[in-house]
Amino acid sequence: MSRSGLENAMKALRAEAGLTQADLAARVGVTRKTINTVENGVFTPSALLALKIARALGQPVEQVFWLSDEA
Amino acid sequence: MDQLEALNARMRVCLLCQAAGFFAWQAGGGVAASEQMPASLSATGLIVSLLGFGLWLVTISLYFMDARRAYKSVGYDVINDEWARDVRRRAAEAAFWVITLCTVLAMTLSNFGVEGALLLKILTGLSVSSFFVATVVYDRRGEGEEDAA
């Protein structure tokens, strides 16, 4: 469980889309480090960044991010 | 590791050197100028201060050269993304506590007759350096190879 209370399926969805962290970072317009930290629950993204990530993965945001207590 | 991450790693080394250099510059200068310190420490303080200033000057120049390279390669919005801003915010927060603690310490020690200028130099050096160190510590939390869990 993430310390922030926010879970994500970025890794699986990214693999499904055939994207590396660097590819996704380029699509979103951030560094790979940002994608890495969000993916691993180190950093909680803003709503704007979460929406951009979801869009880059071609998924609705709730399929990519959800609250821990909803799992 | 791509070019941006290599630059980022080098900038972190530069930040640590800046922290060490700035602290040595200020603390060494404070010791050299202090009337409370033994005269034998004056020359050592001056040498430490000059070396610290040199290290700080070189590494701050290298830091901005690398920052310019990173800016030119991917643009400002990418190098100043959410994670980068979060690292700076957390580092500033950590440095704030160090500054508060140093101020309390300075006020306390000055009551025991320790020279104000010496305290100011040492504790200001420590406070500023703490921001650089905290930036490196927080930024390192973002390290991780592709797909690391």
gemmi code that builds the backbone of each chain (N, CA, C; Angstrom):
import gemmi

chains = {
    "A": [
        ("MET", (0.834, -1.203, 0.000), (0.000, 0.000, 0.000), (0.873, 1.259, 0.000)),
        ("SER", (0.482, 2.222, -0.819), (1.235, 3.464, -0.902), (1.034, 4.286, 0.371)),
        ("ARG", (2.094, 4.976, 0.796), (2.010, 5.796, 2.003), (1.035, 6.960, 1.816)),
        ("SER", (0.906, 7.406, 0.564), (0.042, 8.557, 0.294), (-1.424, 8.178, 0.251)),
        ("GLY", (-1.712, 6.888, 0.177), (-3.101, 6.452, 0.063), (-3.572, 6.395, -1.374)),
        ("LEU", (-2.672, 6.632, -2.307), (-3.025, 6.583, -3.723), (-2.330, 5.389, -4.385)),
        ("GLU", (-3.123, 4.531, -4.971), (-2.563, 3.368, -5.672), (-2.624, 3.625, -7.176)),
        ("ASN", (-1.816, 2.887, -7.929), (-1.904, 3.061, -9.384), (-1.578, 1.768, -10.120)),
        ("ALA", (-2.027, 1.732, -11.350), (-1.768, 0.562, -12.198), (-0.871, 0.957, -13.367)),
        ("MET", (-0.072, 1.976, -13.143), (0.740, 2.517, -14.243), (1.653, 1.480, -14.880)),
        ("LYS", (2.289, 0.689, -14.007), (3.280, -0.261, -14.522), (2.627, -1.265, -15.486)),
        ("ALA", (1.493, -1.826, -15.056), (0.802, -2.824, -15.880), (0.264, -2.186, -17.158)),
        ("LEU", (-0.343, -1.011, -17.015), (-0.934, -0.342, -18.183), (0.152, 0.120, -19.162)),
        ("ARG", (1.257, 0.519, -18.610), (2.380, 0.958, -19.449), (2.927, -0.234, -20.237)),
        ("ALA", (3.049, -1.372, -19.550), (3.544, -2.583, -20.216), (2.560, -3.027, -21.300)),
        ("GLU", (1.284, -2.905, -20.962), (0.222, -3.265, -21.921), (0.312, -2.396, -23.178)),
        ("ALA", (0.624, -1.123, -22.966), (0.721, -0.188, -24.096), (2.081, -0.267, -24.782)),
        ("GLY", (2.977, -1.083, -24.238), (4.308, -1.243, -24.833), (5.189, -0.009, -24.679)),
        ("LEU", (4.990, 0.694, -23.579), (5.768, 1.927, -23.349), (6.789, 1.729, -22.241)),
        ("THR", (7.945, 2.338, -22.423), (8.920, 2.379, -21.323), (8.600, 3.616, -20.481)),
        ("GLN", (9.247, 3.706, -19.320), (9.045, 4.906, -18.490), (9.462, 6.162, -19.256)),
        ("ALA", (10.543, 6.042, -20.015), (11.034, 7.190, -20.784), (10.035, 7.586, -21.873)),
        ("ASP", (9.423, 6.580, -22.516), (8.406, 6.876, -23.545), (7.230, 7.627, -22.930)),
        ("LEU", (6.769, 7.104, -21.790), (5.615, 7.716, -21.131), (5.962, 9.135, -20.669)),
        ("ALA", (7.183, 9.290, -20.140), (7.623, 10.607, -19.684), (7.610, 11.609, -20.845)),
        ("ALA", (8.075, 11.160, -22.011), (8.099, 12.044, -23.187), (6.680, 12.418, -23.609)),
        ("ARG", (5.762, 11.464, -23.531), (4.365, 11.754, -23.902), (3.717, 12.742, -22.944)),
        ("VAL", (4.059, 12.609, -21.661), (3.434, 13.453, -20.643), (4.130, 14.820, -20.548)),
        ("GLY", (5.430, 14.844, -20.892), (6.188, 16.095, -20.801), (6.835, 16.301, -19.449)),
        ("VAL", (7.299, 15.177, -18.856), (8.023, 15.240, -17.578), (9.295, 14.390, -17.708)),
        ("THR", (10.086, 14.341, -16.641), (11.275, 13.501, -16.677), (10.891, 12.052, -16.344)),
        ("ARG", (11.770, 11.115, -16.714), (11.518, 9.701, -16.390), (11.454, 9.504, -14.877)),
        ("LYS", (12.235, 10.331, -14.184), (12.264, 10.229, -12.723), (10.882, 10.491, -12.125)),
        ("THR", (10.166, 11.450, -12.697), (8.815, 11.758, -12.211), (7.896, 10.556, -12.414)),
        ("ILE", (7.979, 9.951, -13.599), (7.146, 8.765, -13.869), (7.525, 7.646, -12.896)),
        ("ASN", (8.825, 7.457, -12.683), (9.310, 6.410, -11.779), (8.783, 6.612, -10.354)),
        ("THR", (8.831, 7.865, -9.883), (8.395, 8.126, -8.502), (6.876, 7.973, -8.345)),
        ("VAL", (6.131, 8.380, -9.367), (4.664, 8.226, -9.293), (4.323, 6.741, -9.331)),
        ("GLU", (4.950, 6.033, -10.254), (4.685, 4.602, -10.430), (4.972, 3.813, -9.152)),
        ("ASN", (6.035, 4.190, -8.461), (6.431, 3.456, -7.259), (5.835, 4.022, -5.966)),
        ("GLY", (4.948, 4.986, -6.096), (4.262, 5.531, -4.916), (5.126, 6.436, -4.062)),
        ("VAL", (6.275, 6.858, -4.581), (7.149, 7.765, -3.820), (6.581, 9.181, -3.859)),
        ("PHE", (5.966, 9.519, -4.979), (5.468, 10.878, -5.186), (3.995, 10.835, -5.581)),
        ("THR", (3.191, 11.663, -4.924), (1.764, 11.746, -5.268), (1.577, 12.847, -6.306)),
        ("PRO", (1.087, 12.480, -7.488), (0.969, 13.510, -8.538), (-0.210, 14.446, -8.289)),
        ("SER", (-0.157, 15.623, -8.896), (-1.305, 16.531, -8.841), (-2.403, 15.952, -9.726)),
        ("ALA", (-3.592, 16.498, -9.606), (-4.705, 16.036, -10.457), (-4.357, 16.237, -11.926)),
        ("LEU", (-3.695, 17.340, -12.218), (-3.326, 17.646, -13.610), (-2.382, 16.584, -14.174)),
        ("LEU", (-1.358, 16.249, -13.378), (-0.398, 15.248, -13.850), (-1.049, 13.871, -13.962)),
        ("ALA", (-1.916, 13.534, -12.994), (-2.608, 12.240, -13.051), (-3.452, 12.143, -14.315)),
        ("LEU", (-4.128, 13.228, -14.661), (-4.959, 13.236, -15.877), (-4.095, 13.113, -17.131)),
        ("LYS", (-2.960, 13.776, -17.127), (-2.058, 13.703, -18.292), (-1.520, 12.286, -18.461)),
        ("ILE", (-1.162, 11.642, -17.331), (-0.642, 10.273, -17.385), (-1.729, 9.333, -17.919)),
        ("ALA", (-2.949, 9.489, -17.384), (-4.055, 8.633, -17.827), (-4.301, 8.816, -19.323)),
        ("ARG", (-4.265, 10.048, -19.760), (-4.501, 10.315, -21.183), (-3.392, 9.694, -22.041)),
        ("ALA", (-2.160, 9.814, -21.555), (-1.038, 9.245, -22.316), (-1.130, 7.721, -22.379)),
        ("LEU", (-1.759, 7.121, -21.366), (-1.924, 5.658, -21.363), (-3.224, 5.235, -22.055)),
        ("GLY", (-4.011, 6.226, -22.472), (-5.268, 5.937, -23.164), (-6.314, 5.308, -22.268)),
        ("GLN", (-6.298, 5.706, -20.987), (-7.228, 5.116, -20.012), (-7.950, 6.226, -19.255)),
        ("PRO", (-9.167, 5.932, -18.727), (-9.776, 6.912, -17.823), (-8.949, 6.981, -16.540)),
        ("VAL", (-8.919, 8.140, -15.919), (-8.013, 8.331, -14.780), (-8.293, 7.337, -13.642)),
        ("GLU", (-9.551, 6.965, -13.460), (-9.870, 6.047, -12.346), (-9.388, 4.624, -12.608)),
        ("GLN", (-9.034, 4.323, -13.852), (-8.448, 3.009, -14.144), (-6.945, 3.002, -13.827)),
        ("VAL", (-6.392, 4.185, -13.786), (-4.940, 4.309, -13.544), (-4.653, 4.579, -12.062)),
        ("PHE", (-5.465, 5.421, -11.450), (-5.257, 5.793, -10.037), (-6.529, 5.532, -9.231)),
        ("TRP", (-6.352, 5.082, -8.022), (-7.488, 4.925, -7.102), (-6.988, 5.024, -5.670)),
        ("LEU", (-7.924, 5.292, -4.761), (-7.552, 5.404, -3.349), (-7.341, 4.016, -2.758)),
        ("SER", (-6.387, 3.901, -1.848), (-6.035, 2.598, -1.264), (-7.242, 1.885, -0.672)),
        ("ASP", (-8.114, 2.649, -0.017), (-9.244, 1.995, 0.648), (-10.343, 1.564, -0.332)),
        ("GLU", (-10.120, 1.822, -1.612), (-11.091, 1.380, -2.620), (-10.666, 0.066, -3.253)),
        ("ALA", (-9.440, -0.358, -2.938), (-8.886, -1.536, -3.616), (-9.642, -2.807, -3.249)),
    ],
    "B": [
        ("MET", (21.137, 4.904, -18.490), (20.940, 6.272, -18.010), (21.038, 7.244, -19.198)),
        ("ASP", (19.994, 8.047, -19.405), (20.059, 8.965, -20.538), (20.862, 10.217, -20.174)),
        ("GLN", (20.992, 11.102, -21.188), (21.843, 12.278, -20.994), (21.326, 13.175, -19.858)),
        ("LEU", (20.004, 13.312, -19.796), (19.412, 14.166, -18.762), (19.693, 13.628, -17.363)),
        ("GLU", (19.619, 12.305, -17.216), (19.871, 11.715, -15.896), (21.343, 11.789, -15.523)),
        ("ALA", (22.208, 11.697, -16.541), (23.647, 11.845, -16.279), (23.941, 13.269, -15.810)),
        ("LEU", (23.292, 14.243, -16.459), (23.461, 15.647, -16.049), (22.928, 15.849, -14.631)),
        ("ASN", (21.794, 15.245, -14.359), (21.163, 15.356, -13.050), (22.067, 14.791, -11.954)),
        ("ALA", (22.688, 13.644, -12.253), (23.594, 13.026, -11.268), (24.795, 13.926, -11.011)),
        ("ARG", (25.320, 14.541, -12.097), (26.479, 15.425, -11.933), (26.089, 16.693, -11.167)),
        ("MET", (24.876, 17.179, -11.416), (24.419, 18.378, -10.706), (24.266, 18.101, -9.213)),
        ("ARG", (23.903, 16.868, -8.878), (23.791, 16.516, -7.457), (25.160, 16.535, -6.782)),
        ("VAL", (26.175, 16.028, -7.510), (27.544, 16.058, -6.964), (27.971, 17.516, -6.769)),
        ("CYS", (27.635, 18.351, -7.759), (27.979, 19.781, -7.669), (27.299, 20.428, -6.461)),
        ("LEU", (26.057, 20.048, -6.204), (25.336, 20.622, -5.061), (26.005, 20.246, -3.740)),
        ("LEU", (26.439, 18.982, -3.652), (27.122, 18.552, -2.416), (28.436, 19.312, -2.233)),
        ("CYS", (29.157, 19.500, -3.348), (30.422, 20.257, -3.278), (30.151, 21.721, -2.924)),
        ("GLN", (29.061, 22.261, -3.450), (28.687, 23.646, -3.107), (28.401, 23.763, -1.617)),
        ("ALA", (27.704, 22.748, -1.085), (27.378, 22.763, 0.345), (28.660, 22.754, 1.175)),
        ("ALA", (29.573, 21.847, 0.810), (30.834, 21.745, 1.557), (31.656, 23.027, 1.387)),
        ("GLY", (31.725, 23.509, 0.154), (32.513, 24.716, -0.142), (31.972, 25.939, 0.578)),
        ("PHE", (30.658, 26.117, 0.536), (30.064, 27.300, 1.163), (30.287, 27.285, 2.679)),
        ("PHE", (30.090, 26.082, 3.264), (30.273, 25.980, 4.710), (31.733, 26.250, 5.099)),
        ("ALA", (32.662, 25.651, 4.335), (34.087, 25.859, 4.623), (34.467, 27.333, 4.458)),
        ("TRP", (33.959, 27.948, 3.421), (34.219, 29.367, 3.148), (33.763, 30.236, 4.327)),
        ("GLN", (32.524, 30.028, 4.753), (31.969, 30.860, 5.820), (32.602, 30.552, 7.183)),
        ("ALA", (32.661, 29.251, 7.504), (33.199, 28.877, 8.830), (34.687, 29.212, 8.925)),
        ("GLY", (35.426, 28.910, 7.867), (36.870, 29.230, 7.851), (37.102, 30.723, 7.992)),
        ("GLY", (36.306, 31.511, 7.269), (36.413, 32.975, 7.347), (36.094, 33.476, 8.741)),
        ("GLY", (35.076, 32.861, 9.337), (34.682, 33.257, 10.690), (35.786, 32.982, 11.697)),
        ("VAL", (36.399, 31.807, 11.571), (37.495, 31.429, 12.483), (38.698, 32.352, 12.268)),
        ("ALA", (39.019, 32.628, 10.988), (40.184, 33.472, 10.681), (40.027, 34.886, 11.237)),
        ("ALA", (38.794, 35.402, 11.198), (38.569, 36.794, 11.625), (38.266, 36.922, 13.109)),
        ("SER", (38.042, 35.787, 13.772), (37.616, 35.848, 15.169), (38.742, 36.267, 16.122)),
        ("GLU", (38.367, 37.099, 17.073), (39.349, 37.504, 18.087), (39.349, 36.524, 19.258)),
        ("GLN", (38.328, 35.683, 19.297), (38.229, 34.713, 20.400), (39.016, 33.429, 20.119)),
        ("MET", (39.302, 33.201, 18.839), (40.026, 31.982, 18.469), (41.525, 32.195, 18.646)),
        ("PRO", (42.266, 31.120, 18.963), (43.718, 31.270, 19.092), (44.334, 31.704, 17.762)),
        ("ALA", (45.376, 32.527, 17.839), (46.014, 33.073, 16.631), (46.520, 31.963, 15.712)),
        ("SER", (46.884, 30.821, 16.307), (47.412, 29.712, 15.504), (46.361, 29.167, 14.533)),
        ("LEU", (45.087, 29.375, 14.851), (44.018, 28.859, 13.980), (43.662, 29.830, 12.859)),
        ("SER", (44.179, 31.042, 12.968), (43.833, 32.081, 12.000), (44.249, 31.715, 10.576)),
        ("ALA", (45.514, 31.270, 10.450), (46.014, 30.920, 9.113), (45.264, 29.722, 8.548)),
        ("THR", (45.018, 28.730, 9.403), (44.272, 27.543, 8.963), (42.877, 27.952, 8.505)),
        ("GLY", (42.240, 28.811, 9.288), (40.900, 29.285, 8.938), (40.886, 29.981, 7.590)),
        ("LEU", (41.916, 30.779, 7.348), (42.001, 31.513, 6.085), (42.169, 30.557, 4.902)),
        ("ILE", (43.027, 29.554, 5.095), (43.255, 28.571, 4.012), (41.955, 27.802, 3.726)),
        ("VAL", (41.306, 27.347, 4.804), (40.032, 26.604, 4.640), (39.007, 27.490, 3.929)),
        ("SER", (38.973, 28.751, 4.320), (38.019, 29.691, 3.731), (38.289, 29.880, 2.229)),
        ("LEU", (39.553, 30.051, 1.869), (39.892, 30.245, 0.454), (39.607, 28.995, -0.370)),
        ("LEU", (39.965, 27.833, 0.195), (39.686, 26.571, -0.508), (38.178, 26.384, -0.684)),
        ("GLY", (37.446, 26.695, 0.371), (35.986, 26.581, 0.328), (35.392, 27.503, -0.721)),
        ("PHE", (35.884, 28.730, -0.763), (35.383, 29.692, -1.750), (35.671, 29.194, -3.170)),
        ("GLY", (36.881, 28.682, -3.357), (37.265, 28.154, -4.679), (36.364, 26.999, -5.091)),
        ("LEU", (36.147, 26.070, -4.159), (35.298, 24.904, -4.451), (33.873, 25.353, -4.790)),
        ("TRP", (33.369, 26.284, -3.987), (32.009, 26.790, -4.205), (31.891, 27.458, -5.578)),
        ("LEU", (32.882, 28.303, -5.908), (32.840, 29.053, -7.166), (32.893, 28.116, -8.376)),
        ("VAL", (33.776, 27.122, -8.309), (33.912, 26.187, -9.431), (32.643, 25.356, -9.588)),
        ("THR", (32.142, 24.828, -8.458), (31.003, 23.919, -8.575), (29.702, 24.644, -8.888)),
        ("ILE", (29.570, 25.891, -8.456), (28.333, 26.622, -8.803), (28.360, 26.953, -10.304)),
        ("SER", (29.560, 27.207, -10.841), (29.672, 27.465, -12.289), (29.323, 26.203, -13.066)),
        ("LEU", (29.887, 25.062, -12.631), (29.598, 23.790, -13.310), (28.113, 23.463, -13.220)),
        ("TYR", (27.527, 23.755, -12.045), (26.099, 23.467, -11.841), (25.247, 24.232, -12.859)),
        ("PHE", (25.525, 25.516, -13.009), (24.710, 26.307, -13.939), (24.992, 25.938, -15.397)),
        ("MET", (26.215, 25.512, -15.686), (26.509, 25.049, -17.053), (25.684, 23.800, -17.365)),
        ("ASP", (25.628, 22.871, -16.391), (24.836, 21.649, -16.586), (23.337, 21.964, -16.648)),
        ("ALA", (22.908, 22.904, -15.816), (21.487, 23.294, -15.827), (21.118, 23.873, -17.194)),
        ("ARG", (22.031, 24.650, -17.758), (21.801, 25.233, -19.090), (21.734, 24.135, -20.155)),
        ("ARG", (22.627, 23.145, -20.025), (22.616, 22.024, -20.978), (21.283, 21.265, -20.896)),
        ("ALA", (20.851, 21.009, -19.653), (19.581, 20.283, -19.453), (18.419, 21.090, -20.023)),
        ("TYR", (18.434, 22.387, -19.789), (17.386, 23.279, -20.292), (17.347, 23.239, -21.824)),
        ("LYS", (18.536, 23.266, -22.421), (18.591, 23.264, -23.897), (18.162, 21.929, -24.481)),
        ("SER", (18.404, 20.837, -23.737), (18.085, 19.523, -24.309), (16.604, 19.170, -24.200)),
        ("VAL", (15.949, 19.534, -23.104), (14.530, 19.128, -22.971), (13.569, 20.282, -22.673)),
        ("GLY", (14.085, 21.451, -22.371), (13.200, 22.590, -22.091), (12.940, 22.768, -20.607)),
        ("TYR", (12.538, 23.983, -20.275), (12.362, 24.347, -18.872), (11.234, 23.558, -18.193)),
        ("ASP", (10.124, 23.366, -18.916), (8.964, 22.702, -18.299), (9.288, 21.279, -17.853)),
        ("VAL", (10.155, 20.613, -18.602), (10.494, 19.226, -18.249), (11.458, 19.191, -17.062)),
        ("ILE", (12.502, 20.027, -17.089), (13.451, 19.968, -15.960), (12.841, 20.570, -14.687)),
        ("ASN", (11.809, 21.390, -14.874), (11.141, 21.984, -13.715), (9.762, 21.341, -13.530)),
        ("ASP", (9.698, 20.027, -13.701), (8.406, 19.350, -13.602), (7.974, 19.182, -12.138)),
        ("GLU", (6.864, 18.489, -11.925), (6.301, 18.398, -10.567), (7.254, 17.791, -9.547)),
        ("TRP", (7.984, 16.757, -9.965), (8.902, 16.102, -9.034), (10.014, 17.071, -8.626)),
        ("ALA", (10.563, 17.811, -9.615), (11.645, 18.760, -9.336), (11.166, 19.841, -8.366)),
        ("ARG", (9.947, 20.322, -8.588), (9.410, 21.369, -7.705), (9.151, 20.809, -6.304)),
        ("ASP", (8.707, 19.545, -6.252), (8.447, 18.922, -4.956), (9.754, 18.745, -4.164)),
        ("VAL", (10.818, 18.366, -4.871), (12.134, 18.198, -4.224), (12.588, 19.526, -3.618)),
        ("ARG", (12.456, 20.600, -4.397), (12.884, 21.921, -3.896), (12.032, 22.364, -2.707)),
        ("ARG", (10.717, 22.091, -2.788), (9.821, 22.487, -1.691), (10.200, 21.751, -0.395)),
        ("ARG", (10.445, 20.441, -0.529), (10.793, 19.654, 0.661), (12.157, 20.069, 1.219)),
        ("ALA", (13.092, 20.373, 0.306), (14.428, 20.796, 0.748), (14.345, 22.138, 1.473)),
        ("ALA", (13.514, 23.045, 0.947), (13.344, 24.358, 1.583), (12.722, 24.187, 2.976)),
        ("GLU", (11.801, 23.245, 3.079), (11.144, 22.975, 4.366), (12.171, 22.448, 5.374)),
        ("ALA", (13.019, 21.516, 4.910), (14.053, 20.960, 5.795), (15.043, 22.052, 6.203)),
        ("ALA", (15.433, 22.889, 5.224), (16.388, 23.962, 5.514), (15.785, 24.976, 6.482)),
        ("PHE", (14.489, 25.190, 6.373), (13.826, 26.124, 7.288), (14.011, 25.680, 8.743)),
        ("TRP", (13.869, 24.368, 8.979), (14.035, 23.861, 10.352), (15.470, 24.003, 10.828)),
        ("VAL", (16.419, 23.793, 9.898), (17.831, 23.966, 10.271), (18.095, 25.433, 10.608)),
        ("ILE", (17.529, 26.338, 9.793), (17.710, 27.775, 10.038), (17.113, 28.168, 11.398)),
        ("THR", (15.931, 27.639, 11.675), (15.279, 27.942, 12.966), (16.141, 27.461, 14.125)),
        ("LEU", (16.622, 26.221, 13.996), (17.464, 25.641, 15.046), (18.760, 26.436, 15.216)),
        ("CYS", (19.359, 26.817, 14.086), (20.608, 27.591, 14.130), (20.384, 28.961, 14.771)),
        ("THR", (19.231, 29.566, 14.497), (18.936, 30.875, 15.088), (18.803, 30.751, 16.600)),
        ("VAL", (18.087, 29.724, 17.035), (17.925, 29.499, 18.483), (19.295, 29.255, 19.126)),
        ("LEU", (20.112, 28.434, 18.445), (21.454, 28.115, 18.937), (22.321, 29.378, 19.023)),
        ("ALA", (22.227, 30.221, 17.984), (23.024, 31.457, 17.952), (22.635, 32.378, 19.108)),
        ("MET", (21.324, 32.516, 19.311), (20.838, 33.378, 20.405), (21.319, 32.851, 21.757)),
        ("THR", (21.263, 31.526, 21.908), (21.663, 30.920, 23.179), (23.163, 31.103, 23.410)),
        ("LEU", (23.970, 30.762, 22.384), (25.427, 30.839, 22.548), (25.918, 32.270, 22.738)),
        ("SER", (25.220, 33.223, 22.105), (25.666, 34.616, 22.241), (25.493, 35.099, 23.697)),
        ("ASN", (24.572, 34.447, 24.407), (24.402, 34.790, 25.830), (25.593, 34.339, 26.673)),
        ("PHE", (26.360, 33.395, 26.129), (27.532, 32.891, 26.872), (28.829, 33.534, 26.371)),
        ("GLY", (28.673, 34.635, 25.670), (29.848, 35.416, 25.275), (30.547, 34.969, 24.007)),
        ("VAL", (29.944, 34.064, 23.255), (30.573, 33.664, 21.984), (30.356, 34.794, 20.974)),
        ("GLU", (31.412, 35.109, 20.244), (31.405, 36.232, 19.305), (30.283, 36.112, 18.266)),
        ("GLY", (29.507, 37.176, 18.128), (28.363, 37.163, 17.213), (28.741, 36.909, 15.765)),
        ("ALA", (29.824, 37.543, 15.291), (30.214, 37.404, 13.879), (30.612, 35.961, 13.567)),
        ("LEU", (31.291, 35.332, 14.510), (31.718, 33.939, 14.326), (30.490, 33.020, 14.247)),
        ("LEU", (29.553, 33.248, 15.169), (28.320, 32.450, 15.161), (27.552, 32.635, 13.872)),
        ("LEU", (27.453, 33.883, 13.450), (26.699, 34.202, 12.231), (27.283, 33.458, 11.031)),
        ("LYS", (28.610, 33.512, 10.913), (29.268, 32.871, 9.763), (29.063, 31.358, 9.790)),
        ("ILE", (29.312, 30.756, 10.920), (29.217, 29.294, 10.996), (27.777, 28.824, 10.802)),
        ("LEU", (26.861, 29.464, 11.493), (25.471, 28.989, 11.428), (24.788, 29.357, 10.118)),
        ("THR", (25.162, 30.479, 9.516), (24.611, 30.805, 8.194), (25.145, 29.820, 7.164)),
        ("GLY", (26.433, 29.527, 7.271), (27.033, 28.535, 6.364), (26.323, 27.199, 6.466)),
        ("LEU", (26.033, 26.805, 7.692), (25.348, 25.525, 7.932), (23.921, 25.553, 7.375)),
        ("SER", (23.254, 26.661, 7.591), (21.860, 26.775, 7.136), (21.753, 26.700, 5.620)),
        ("VAL", (22.581, 27.463, 4.933), (22.528, 27.481, 3.463), (22.925, 26.110, 2.919)),
        ("SER", (23.975, 25.535, 3.498), (24.444, 24.227, 3.034), (23.378, 23.156, 3.228)),
        ("SER", (22.583, 23.295, 4.282), (21.563, 22.272, 4.554), (20.538, 22.198, 3.422)),
        ("PHE", (20.271, 23.323, 2.771), (19.328, 23.317, 1.642), (19.894, 22.482, 0.494)),
        ("PHE", (21.191, 22.673, 0.210), (21.816, 21.914, -0.887), (21.815, 20.411, -0.578)),
        ("VAL", (22.175, 20.084, 0.659), (22.242, 18.664, 1.045), (20.843, 18.041, 0.999)),
        ("ALA", (19.853, 18.775, 1.533), (18.478, 18.241, 1.539), (17.976, 18.038, 0.111)),
        ("THR", (18.335, 18.936, -0.792), (17.924, 18.791, -2.204), (18.458, 17.480, -2.766)),
        ("VAL", (19.721, 17.194, -2.489), (20.332, 15.956, -2.992), (19.658, 14.728, -2.372)),
        ("VAL", (19.436, 14.789, -1.059), (18.820, 13.644, -0.363), (17.429, 13.359, -0.927)),
        ("TYR", (16.616, 14.397, -1.077), (15.254, 14.175, -1.587), (15.272, 13.745, -3.047)),
        ("ASP", (16.153, 14.353, -3.819), (16.194, 14.019, -5.246), (16.610, 12.567, -5.462)),
        ("ARG", (17.455, 12.069, -4.589), (17.914, 10.672, -4.715), (16.772, 9.671, -4.515)),
        ("ARG", (15.731, 10.097, -3.837), (14.576, 9.203, -3.645), (13.903, 8.872, -4.976)),
        ("GLY", (14.140, 9.712, -5.961), (13.543, 9.471, -7.273), (14.377, 8.562, -8.139)),
        ("GLU", (15.541, 8.162, -7.643), (16.413, 7.280, -8.427), (15.787, 5.905, -8.533)),
        ("GLY", (16.078, 5.240, -9.581), (15.572, 3.880, -9.755), (15.610, 3.544, -11.226)),
        ("GLU", (16.007, 2.348, -11.478), (16.076, 1.928, -12.869), (14.675, 1.686, -13.400)),
        ("GLU", (14.592, 1.621, -14.690), (13.331, 1.338, -15.365), (12.638, 0.130, -14.743)),
        ("ASP", (11.371, 0.290, -14.406), (10.529, -0.776, -13.887), (10.890, -1.228, -12.468)),
        ("ALA", (11.763, -0.471, -11.779), (12.075, -0.851, -10.393), (10.825, -0.702, -9.548)),
        ("ALA", (10.565, -1.676, -8.685), (9.349, -1.608, -7.866), (9.677, -1.091, -6.484)),
    ],
}
model = gemmi.Model(1)
for chain_id, residues in chains.items():
    chain = gemmi.Chain(chain_id)
    for i, (resn, *xyz) in enumerate(residues, 1):
        res = gemmi.Residue()
        res.name, res.seqid = resn, gemmi.SeqId(i, " ")
        for name, pos in zip(("N", "CA", "C"), xyz):
            atom = gemmi.Atom()
            atom.name, atom.element = name, gemmi.Element(name[0])
            atom.pos, atom.b_iso = gemmi.Position(*pos), 0.0
            res.add_atom(atom)
        chain.add_residue(res)
    model.add_chain(chain)
structure = gemmi.Structure()
structure.add_model(model)
structure.setup_entities()
